[in-house]
Amino acid sequence: MIEISQLFYFVAASVALTLLPGPDILFVLSISVSEGKKAGIATASGLCTGLLFHTTAAAMGVSAIVYKSALAFTLVKYSGALYLIYLAFKALKENEIFLSSDKIKKADVFLLYKRGIIMNLLNPKVSLFFLAFLPQFVVAGEGNVPVQMIFLGLVFLVQALFIFYLVAIFAGIIGSRVMQMSNTGKYVNWVKASIFSVIGIKLALSNR
């Protein structure tokens, strides 16, 4: 079993990496500000659900296979980029409305949850990150390596979920106040669309 000290270092490194301004946290932030904390929490839940796939893929070696296949990697990468551009277009089409967390319908929350999963699954760099990150904290002589990697992946998921939920709550509170101001809705949607576009373009242009 993984030692407590090793687990502590892993959690510390995971928290630091999660807090970096990456695509996932920016995605949660933009959704929370524009659509409320419930929407942000739903999106964060979807993103972290996607981590279950990436953890399993890394533990079973699937990520390595995708990485070695230039065609598979490119297809997944561009699919993810196109999906983000689509979300940016959707954001521009949204009407200016005053949103608060209690105005998010259950159907909308479920849709945002699915969007979070899709965005995460269509980013092959997440699987490659887990493939590179998790083995650094695996102790070869302490049991089944894939099981250790899955355990570490679940620990990463829990801390990411906690941080994303905090981001969603605070951003949602700020967003509800911002959206109550006159003529701010359209500007928030423009900012959200810009963030989605930048993340999508960055993903499309990124190398392995």
Wavefront OBJ file of the C-alpha trace (Angstrom):
o trace
v 0.000 0.000 0.000
v 1.127 3.579 -0.646
v 2.846 5.192 2.332
v 1.199 8.141 4.114
v 4.100 10.471 3.319
v 3.955 9.506 -0.361
v 0.208 10.096 -0.376
v 0.686 13.503 1.256
v 3.132 14.584 -1.453
v 0.745 13.304 -4.111
v -2.195 15.273 -2.690
v -0.071 18.430 -2.403
v 1.103 18.110 -5.999
v -2.444 17.370 -7.182
v -3.889 20.441 -5.453
v -1.176 22.647 -6.934
v -1.824 21.300 -10.431
v -5.607 21.643 -10.062
v -5.300 25.287 -8.991
v -3.256 26.179 -12.065
v -5.298 28.183 -14.619
v -5.919 25.243 -16.939
v -8.868 24.585 -19.272
v -10.963 22.690 -16.717
v -10.926 25.297 -13.966
v -11.486 28.096 -16.513
v -14.425 26.143 -17.917
v -15.986 25.783 -14.460
v -15.306 29.428 -13.670
v -16.925 30.770 -16.840
v -20.002 28.539 -16.495
v -20.430 29.448 -12.820
v -20.232 33.192 -13.433
v -22.632 33.162 -16.375
v -25.106 30.474 -15.314
v -24.871 30.154 -11.549
v -23.225 27.937 -8.956
v -25.497 24.944 -9.618
v -24.449 25.023 -13.259
v -20.800 25.245 -12.224
v -21.166 22.326 -9.824
v -22.862 20.251 -12.527
v -20.063 21.069 -14.977
v -17.385 20.254 -12.399
v -19.103 16.940 -11.655
v -19.051 16.081 -15.350
v -15.384 16.978 -15.733
v -14.425 14.861 -12.738
v -16.562 11.956 -13.941
v -14.472 12.023 -17.097
v -11.374 11.587 -14.925
v -12.584 8.094 -14.057
v -12.109 7.123 -17.699
v -8.667 8.736 -17.930
v -7.518 7.094 -14.692
v -8.617 3.660 -15.874
v -7.100 4.260 -19.312
v -3.761 5.238 -17.798
v -3.778 2.285 -15.387
v -4.572 -0.204 -18.160
v -2.112 1.290 -20.615
v -4.764 2.504 -23.059
v -3.376 6.043 -22.914
v 0.000 4.795 -24.109
v -1.650 3.114 -27.087
v -3.486 6.317 -28.045
v -0.305 8.323 -27.622
v 1.561 6.000 -29.977
v -1.208 6.257 -32.583
v -0.852 9.630 -34.290
v -4.206 9.249 -36.039
v -6.155 8.385 -32.852
v -4.527 11.199 -30.893
v -5.210 13.749 -33.648
v -8.836 12.696 -34.092
v -9.617 12.971 -30.387
v -7.748 16.265 -30.086
v -9.549 17.968 -32.985
v -12.900 16.563 -31.899
v -12.379 18.223 -28.527
v -11.349 21.507 -30.148
v -14.402 21.518 -32.422
v -16.688 20.788 -29.480
v -15.318 23.785 -27.591
v -15.768 26.025 -30.622
v -19.354 24.768 -30.818
v -19.880 25.716 -27.158
v -18.428 29.153 -27.890
v -20.940 29.604 -30.710
v -23.746 28.490 -28.390
v -22.649 31.057 -25.819
v -22.863 33.843 -28.391
v -26.382 32.754 -29.280
v -27.616 32.935 -25.709
v -30.010 35.729 -24.887
v -29.195 38.292 -22.246
v -30.934 37.063 -19.126
v -30.465 37.611 -15.448
v -29.447 34.286 -13.987
v -29.146 33.067 -10.454
v -28.438 29.597 -9.128
v -32.111 28.801 -8.489
v -32.991 29.477 -12.115
v -31.009 26.562 -13.470
v -33.461 23.834 -14.394
v -32.760 20.173 -13.772
v -32.589 19.508 -17.510
v -30.016 22.263 -17.916
v -27.949 20.904 -15.036
v -27.931 17.441 -16.615
v -26.920 18.950 -19.961
v -24.032 20.798 -18.340
v -22.982 17.611 -16.573
v -22.848 15.826 -19.937
v -20.908 18.728 -21.465
v -18.328 18.418 -18.713
v -17.902 14.712 -19.401
v -17.632 15.210 -23.162
v -15.105 18.026 -22.824
v -12.935 15.919 -20.543
v -13.128 12.775 -22.668
v -12.266 14.672 -25.843
v -9.022 16.000 -24.387
v -6.370 13.299 -24.950
v -3.808 15.351 -23.051
v -5.626 14.531 -19.809
v -4.969 10.815 -20.297
v -1.352 11.536 -21.162
v -1.033 13.695 -18.057
v -2.285 10.843 -15.874
v 0.002 8.422 -17.679
v 2.986 10.651 -16.833
v 1.887 11.862 -13.383
v 0.462 8.849 -11.553
v 3.413 6.436 -11.996
v 5.701 8.898 -10.193
v 3.877 8.074 -6.948
v 3.490 4.342 -7.478
v 5.614 2.084 -5.265
v 6.593 -0.904 -7.400
v 7.102 -3.249 -4.464
v 3.854 -2.402 -2.712
v 1.307 -4.346 -4.715
v -0.512 -4.254 -8.036
v 0.612 -1.189 -10.015
v -2.675 -0.639 -11.951
v -4.614 -0.778 -8.652
v -2.272 1.791 -7.118
v -2.735 4.053 -10.139
v -6.515 3.774 -9.931
v -6.386 4.585 -6.206
v -4.214 7.654 -6.881
v -6.555 8.686 -9.688
v -9.525 8.541 -7.316
v -7.655 10.651 -4.760
v -6.894 13.184 -7.508
v -10.562 13.171 -8.516
v -11.771 13.853 -4.949
v -9.467 16.830 -4.397
v -10.262 18.215 -7.873
v -13.984 17.911 -7.178
v -13.598 19.737 -3.856
v -11.628 22.600 -5.439
v -13.941 22.880 -8.442
v -16.984 22.976 -6.161
v -15.455 25.831 -4.164
v -14.666 27.688 -7.386
v -18.213 27.124 -8.647
v -19.797 28.376 -5.401
v -17.738 31.545 -5.103
v -17.834 32.314 -8.829
v -21.582 31.698 -8.828
v -22.088 34.180 -5.988
v -20.042 36.817 -7.790
v -21.724 36.031 -11.092
v -25.232 36.399 -9.669
v -24.380 39.926 -8.559
v -22.722 40.802 -11.848
v -25.633 39.482 -13.894
v -28.066 41.695 -11.960
v -26.356 44.758 -13.369
v -27.848 46.285 -16.479
v -26.442 45.198 -19.864
v -23.908 42.773 -18.403
v -25.404 39.529 -19.715
v -24.194 39.927 -23.277
v -20.692 40.851 -22.132
v -20.474 37.816 -19.862
v -21.550 35.601 -22.766
v -18.878 37.178 -24.974
v -16.234 36.501 -22.315
v -17.468 32.912 -21.920
v -17.383 32.389 -25.690
v -13.867 33.826 -25.816
v -12.657 31.461 -23.097
v -14.153 28.434 -24.866
v -12.593 29.548 -28.166
v -9.145 30.081 -26.659
v -9.203 26.683 -24.934
v -10.359 25.008 -28.152
v -7.740 26.700 -30.325
v -5.009 25.980 -27.793
v -6.008 22.307 -27.761
v -6.034 22.125 -31.567
v -2.594 23.740 -31.868
v -0.956 21.889 -29.011
v 1.651 19.226 -29.547
v 1.868 16.040 -27.529
l 1 2 3 4 5 6 7 8 9 10 11 12 13 14 15 16 17 18 19 20 21 22 23 24 25 26 27 28 29 30 31 32 33 34 35 36 37 38 39 40 41 42 43 44 45 46 47 48 49 50 51 52 53 54 55 56 57 58 59 60 61 62 63 64 65 66 67 68 69 70 71 72 73 74 75 76 77 78 79 80 81 82 83 84 85 86 87 88 89 90 91 92 93 94 95 96 97 98 99 100 101 102 103 104 105 106 107 108 109 110 111 112 113 114 115 116 117 118 119 120 121 122 123 124 125 126 127 128 129 130 131 132 133 134 135 136 137 138 139 140 141 142 143 144 145 146 147 148 149 150 151 152 153 154 155 156 157 158 159 160 161 162 163 164 165 166 167 168 169 170 171 172 173 174 175 176 177 178 179 180 181 182 183 184 185 186 187 188 189 190 191 192 193 194 195 196 197 198 199 200 201 202 203 204 205 206 207 208
